[in-house]
Amino acid sequence: MKIHKEGYKILLYSFLLFLAIMMLEKIYLQDFNILFYFTLGVLSIFYILIIRFFRVPLFTVDKNDNHILCPANGKVVVIEEVEETEYFKDKRLQISVFMSPNDVHVNRYSMDGNVIFSKYHPGKFLVAWHPKSSTENERTTIVVENKNGIKILTRQIAGFVARRIVCYAKAGDTAIQGNELGFIKFGSRVDLFLPLDVKVNVSVNQKVVGGKTIIASFK
């Protein structure tokens, strides 16, 4: 496991803030007492939680051109046929993964190909499971086209807690299956919009792992 680069500043500033709090307590209390140790314990727990937010497990991606890998860690909350109105403007299969604050927050490419579209949209901060969060919340849309001309759309969506989307994908980039395309700080949701004829390999409420779980397969 390693710490993601998006967490470096937050971890540093948090450490300095917690250190300042402990120093002030030491100055005003003049001696170590139960309050000092209680504060130390609480701040230590918070710091460990922040480290967990930015953890990145190390693993090998089993690349396969026939597989569509999960873009994020979390739980599948939506599998349904919808009208995708931003890019495709036709019916697609939407599969959505909800990322809790306890999940790994890295987002990954689901297949190899070229990034042909990348766009950031400012928006609201509705709870991530709200039906309108996919079209009204702050979000970033990325479309990748593989060597066979098949396109899939990945949408990073901010939520009520997660108010910071980081997207590394830019039009013209090469997408490598399992590599990072972005990061959503403190969880939220990632939507995939797939061709209707794919074979779905997951179910609603299933726990999934970014870069490992096979969301669907091309027929």
VOKE-976784 format. One record per residue (C-alpha): residue number from 0; x, y, z. Coordinates in steps of 0.001 Angstrom, whole numbers. Layout:
pos:NUM | u:X | v:Y | w:Z $
...
***
This chain:
pos:0 | u:0 | v:0 | w:0 $
pos:1 | u:1082 | v:3577 | w:-650 $
pos:2 | u:-314 | v:7056 | w:1 $
pos:3 | u:-1791 | v:8852 | w:-3000 $
pos:4 | u:-178 | v:12133 | w:-4024 $
pos:5 | u:-3543 | v:13927 | w:-3631 $
pos:6 | u:-3245 | v:13352 | w:108 $
pos:7 | u:235 | v:14762 | w:707 $
pos:8 | u:-813 | v:18351 | w:1455 $
pos:9 | u:-3843 | v:17379 | w:3515 $
pos:10 | u:-1783 | v:14972 | w:5606 $
pos:11 | u:942 | v:17593 | w:6157 $
pos:12 | u:-1496 | v:20379 | w:7101 $
pos:13 | u:-3475 | v:18022 | w:9345 $
pos:14 | u:-306 | v:16922 | w:11125 $
pos:15 | u:773 | v:20532 | w:11718 $
pos:16 | u:-2707 | v:21474 | w:12973 $
pos:17 | u:-2881 | v:18497 | w:15343 $
pos:18 | u:645 | v:19235 | w:16589 $
pos:19 | u:-313 | v:22868 | w:17275 $
pos:20 | u:-3388 | v:21755 | w:19223 $
pos:21 | u:-1309 | v:19416 | w:21371 $
pos:22 | u:1320 | v:22095 | w:22010 $
pos:23 | u:-1330 | v:24608 | w:23071 $
pos:24 | u:-2858 | v:22069 | w:25427 $
pos:25 | u:564 | v:21375 | w:26925 $
pos:26 | u:1211 | v:25095 | w:27449 $
pos:27 | u:-2142 | v:25859 | w:29071 $
pos:28 | u:-2496 | v:22659 | w:31048 $
pos:29 | u:1075 | v:22918 | w:32356 $
pos:30 | u:1104 | v:19189 | w:32889 $
pos:31 | u:-43 | v:16006 | w:31206 $
pos:32 | u:-3506 | v:14946 | w:32344 $
pos:33 | u:-6446 | v:12895 | w:31187 $
pos:34 | u:-7672 | v:15661 | w:28832 $
pos:35 | u:-4297 | v:15777 | w:27075 $
pos:36 | u:-4254 | v:12036 | w:26477 $
pos:37 | u:-7913 | v:12058 | w:25402 $
pos:38 | u:-7184 | v:14766 | w:22818 $
pos:39 | u:-4102 | v:12888 | w:21653 $
pos:40 | u:-6158 | v:9733 | w:21184 $
pos:41 | u:-8947 | v:11489 | w:19258 $
pos:42 | u:-6527 | v:13335 | w:16953 $
pos:43 | u:-4575 | v:10129 | w:16319 $
pos:44 | u:-7763 | v:8355 | w:15244 $
pos:45 | u:-8655 | v:11230 | w:12912 $
pos:46 | u:-5188 | v:11153 | w:11402 $
pos:47 | u:-5360 | v:7409 | w:10787 $
pos:48 | u:-8736 | v:7893 | w:9073 $
pos:49 | u:-7261 | v:10582 | w:6805 $
pos:50 | u:-4419 | v:8212 | w:5889 $
pos:51 | u:-7033 | v:5568 | w:5023 $
pos:52 | u:-8828 | v:8057 | w:2760 $
pos:53 | u:-5697 | v:8389 | w:628 $
pos:54 | u:-4442 | v:4808 | w:649 $
pos:55 | u:-3702 | v:3080 | w:-2657 $
pos:56 | u:-3427 | v:-725 | w:-2598 $
pos:57 | u:-680 | v:-2149 | w:-4789 $
pos:58 | u:-1758 | v:-4919 | w:-7171 $
pos:59 | u:-1271 | v:-6229 | w:-10686 $
pos:60 | u:-4006 | v:-5501 | w:-13234 $
pos:61 | u:-5132 | v:-8540 | w:-15243 $
pos:62 | u:-5572 | v:-6787 | w:-18578 $
pos:63 | u:-8017 | v:-8235 | w:-21087 $
pos:64 | u:-9416 | v:-6503 | w:-24161 $
pos:65 | u:-12699 | v:-8358 | w:-23734 $
pos:66 | u:-13239 | v:-7164 | w:-20153 $
pos:67 | u:-14558 | v:-3865 | w:-18791 $
pos:68 | u:-12927 | v:-3387 | w:-15401 $
pos:69 | u:-14547 | v:-1577 | w:-12495 $
pos:70 | u:-13431 | v:2080 | w:-12335 $
pos:71 | u:-13707 | v:2436 | w:-8545 $
pos:72 | u:-13912 | v:648 | w:-5209 $
pos:73 | u:-17347 | v:587 | w:-3611 $
pos:74 | u:-20818 | v:-875 | w:-4061 $
pos:75 | u:-22885 | v:-1218 | w:-7227 $
pos:76 | u:-26021 | v:896 | w:-6740 $
pos:77 | u:-27461 | v:1148 | w:-10271 $
pos:78 | u:-27726 | v:-1218 | w:-13250 $
pos:79 | u:-30258 | v:83 | w:-15740 $
pos:80 | u:-30860 | v:1132 | w:-19324 $
pos:81 | u:-30956 | v:4926 | w:-19611 $
pos:82 | u:-30819 | v:7732 | w:-22150 $
pos:83 | u:-27309 | v:9230 | w:-22017 $
pos:84 | u:-27813 | v:12879 | w:-22960 $
pos:85 | u:-24367 | v:14463 | w:-22831 $
pos:86 | u:-22235 | v:12570 | w:-25347 $
pos:87 | u:-23906 | v:9530 | w:-26909 $
pos:88 | u:-27435 | v:10965 | w:-26918 $
pos:89 | u:-28918 | v:7487 | w:-27127 $
pos:90 | u:-29675 | v:4532 | w:-24874 $
pos:91 | u:-26852 | v:3051 | w:-22878 $
pos:92 | u:-26440 | v:638 | w:-19992 $
pos:93 | u:-25607 | v:2600 | w:-16851 $
pos:94 | u:-23704 | v:906 | w:-14026 $
pos:95 | u:-22995 | v:3105 | w:-11008 $
pos:96 | u:-20566 | v:2478 | w:-8141 $
pos:97 | u:-21018 | v:4332 | w:-4846 $
pos:98 | u:-17783 | v:5070 | w:-3006 $
pos:99 | u:-18124 | v:5467 | w:768 $
pos:100 | u:-15573 | v:7501 | w:2777 $
pos:101 | u:-14050 | v:4161 | w:3799 $
pos:102 | u:-13354 | v:3034 | w:233 $
pos:103 | u:-10221 | v:3585 | w:-1847 $
pos:104 | u:-10813 | v:6787 | w:-3820 $
pos:105 | u:-8702 | v:6220 | w:-6931 $
pos:106 | u:-10632 | v:6051 | w:-10223 $
pos:107 | u:-9282 | v:3854 | w:-13019 $
pos:108 | u:-9645 | v:3308 | w:-16757 $
pos:109 | u:-11966 | v:399 | w:-17526 $
pos:110 | u:-10353 | v:-506 | w:-20849 $
pos:111 | u:-7460 | v:326 | w:-23158 $
pos:112 | u:-7998 | v:2957 | w:-25824 $
pos:113 | u:-7790 | v:6654 | w:-26548 $
pos:114 | u:-9435 | v:9438 | w:-24560 $
pos:115 | u:-11601 | v:11200 | w:-27131 $
pos:116 | u:-13640 | v:13416 | w:-24769 $
pos:117 | u:-13065 | v:14945 | w:-21341 $
pos:118 | u:-15194 | v:17683 | w:-19825 $
pos:119 | u:-15689 | v:19167 | w:-16356 $
pos:120 | u:-19119 | v:20387 | w:-15263 $
pos:121 | u:-19664 | v:22580 | w:-12189 $
pos:122 | u:-22851 | v:21714 | w:-10343 $
pos:123 | u:-24676 | v:20885 | w:-7131 $
pos:124 | u:-23627 | v:18599 | w:-4284 $
pos:125 | u:-26644 | v:16346 | w:-3890 $
pos:126 | u:-26106 | v:13077 | w:-2017 $
pos:127 | u:-24438 | v:10648 | w:-4409 $
pos:128 | u:-27360 | v:8189 | w:-4485 $
pos:129 | u:-29835 | v:10896 | w:-5537 $
pos:130 | u:-31261 | v:10045 | w:-9015 $
pos:131 | u:-30349 | v:13502 | w:-10357 $
pos:132 | u:-26774 | v:13522 | w:-9058 $
pos:133 | u:-25510 | v:12079 | w:-12365 $
pos:134 | u:-26732 | v:15120 | w:-14313 $
pos:135 | u:-26909 | v:17949 | w:-11750 $
pos:136 | u:-23897 | v:17461 | w:-9450 $
pos:137 | u:-20369 | v:18648 | w:-10063 $
pos:138 | u:-18925 | v:16004 | w:-12381 $
pos:139 | u:-16355 | v:15106 | w:-15003 $
pos:140 | u:-17147 | v:13061 | w:-18104 $
pos:141 | u:-14511 | v:10968 | w:-19887 $
pos:142 | u:-15048 | v:8918 | w:-23063 $
pos:143 | u:-12582 | v:6237 | w:-24157 $
pos:144 | u:-12621 | v:4512 | w:-27548 $
pos:145 | u:-10863 | v:1171 | w:-27951 $
pos:146 | u:-9126 | v:-244 | w:-31023 $
pos:147 | u:-12394 | v:-1815 | w:-32193 $
pos:148 | u:-14196 | v:1535 | w:-32195 $
pos:149 | u:-16231 | v:725 | w:-29062 $
pos:150 | u:-16756 | v:3703 | w:-26766 $
pos:151 | u:-17524 | v:3773 | w:-23058 $
pos:152 | u:-18204 | v:6806 | w:-20902 $
pos:153 | u:-16988 | v:7203 | w:-17323 $
pos:154 | u:-18467 | v:9949 | w:-15149 $
pos:155 | u:-16935 | v:11068 | w:-11842 $
pos:156 | u:-19612 | v:12597 | w:-9627 $
pos:157 | u:-19105 | v:14720 | w:-6527 $
pos:158 | u:-21467 | v:14181 | w:-3601 $
pos:159 | u:-22554 | v:15804 | w:-368 $
pos:160 | u:-19235 | v:15032 | w:1370 $
pos:161 | u:-16933 | v:14698 | w:-1654 $
pos:162 | u:-16508 | v:18208 | w:-3060 $
pos:163 | u:-13237 | v:17789 | w:-4890 $
pos:164 | u:-12971 | v:15880 | w:-8156 $
pos:165 | u:-9536 | v:15394 | w:-9686 $
pos:166 | u:-9417 | v:14212 | w:-13306 $
pos:167 | u:-6129 | v:13403 | w:-15045 $
pos:168 | u:-7703 | v:12278 | w:-18338 $
pos:169 | u:-7492 | v:14713 | w:-21228 $
pos:170 | u:-8610 | v:14342 | w:-24846 $
pos:171 | u:-5777 | v:12794 | w:-26816 $
pos:172 | u:-4387 | v:10785 | w:-23896 $
pos:173 | u:-3811 | v:7053 | w:-24143 $
pos:174 | u:-6002 | v:5100 | w:-21710 $
pos:175 | u:-4385 | v:2025 | w:-20181 $
pos:176 | u:-6735 | v:-444 | w:-18525 $
pos:177 | u:-6393 | v:-249 | w:-14740 $
pos:178 | u:-4317 | v:2953 | w:-14701 $
pos:179 | u:-5487 | v:6026 | w:-12822 $
pos:180 | u:-7812 | v:8448 | w:-14596 $
pos:181 | u:-8561 | v:10536 | w:-11518 $
pos:182 | u:-9397 | v:10780 | w:-7837 $
pos:183 | u:-12489 | v:11799 | w:-5866 $
pos:184 | u:-11597 | v:13043 | w:-2395 $
pos:185 | u:-13627 | v:11481 | w:419 $
pos:186 | u:-15774 | v:9236 | w:-1751 $
pos:187 | u:-18835 | v:9723 | w:-3951 $
pos:188 | u:-19903 | v:7954 | w:-7151 $
pos:189 | u:-18663 | v:6818 | w:-10553 $
pos:190 | u:-21034 | v:6025 | w:-13435 $
pos:191 | u:-20224 | v:3863 | w:-16449 $
pos:192 | u:-22261 | v:4101 | w:-19646 $
pos:193 | u:-21786 | v:988 | w:-21770 $
pos:194 | u:-23135 | v:-448 | w:-25027 $
pos:195 | u:-26440 | v:-2241 | w:-24490 $
pos:196 | u:-25134 | v:-5577 | w:-25771 $
pos:197 | u:-22435 | v:-6123 | w:-23123 $
pos:198 | u:-22662 | v:-9042 | w:-20714 $
pos:199 | u:-23024 | v:-7684 | w:-17158 $
pos:200 | u:-20980 | v:-9564 | w:-14553 $
pos:201 | u:-22083 | v:-7754 | w:-11380 $
pos:202 | u:-25319 | v:-7216 | w:-9473 $
pos:203 | u:-26837 | v:-4384 | w:-7445 $
pos:204 | u:-25399 | v:-4108 | w:-3889 $
pos:205 | u:-22311 | v:-6115 | w:-4866 $
pos:206 | u:-18999 | v:-4875 | w:-3463 $
pos:207 | u:-16500 | v:-4189 | w:-6234 $
pos:208 | u:-12808 | v:-3330 | w:-6509 $
pos:209 | u:-11416 | v:-755 | w:-8921 $
pos:210 | u:-9074 | v:-2257 | w:-11505 $
pos:211 | u:-9919 | v:-5817 | w:-10387 $
pos:212 | u:-13640 | v:-6572 | w:-10624 $
pos:213 | u:-14895 | v:-7323 | w:-14134 $
pos:214 | u:-17978 | v:-5097 | w:-14448 $
pos:215 | u:-18977 | v:-6428 | w:-17868 $
pos:216 | u:-17641 | v:-8241 | w:-20914 $
pos:217 | u:-17930 | v:-7576 | w:-24631 $
pos:218 | u:-19866 | v:-10278 | w:-26434 $
***
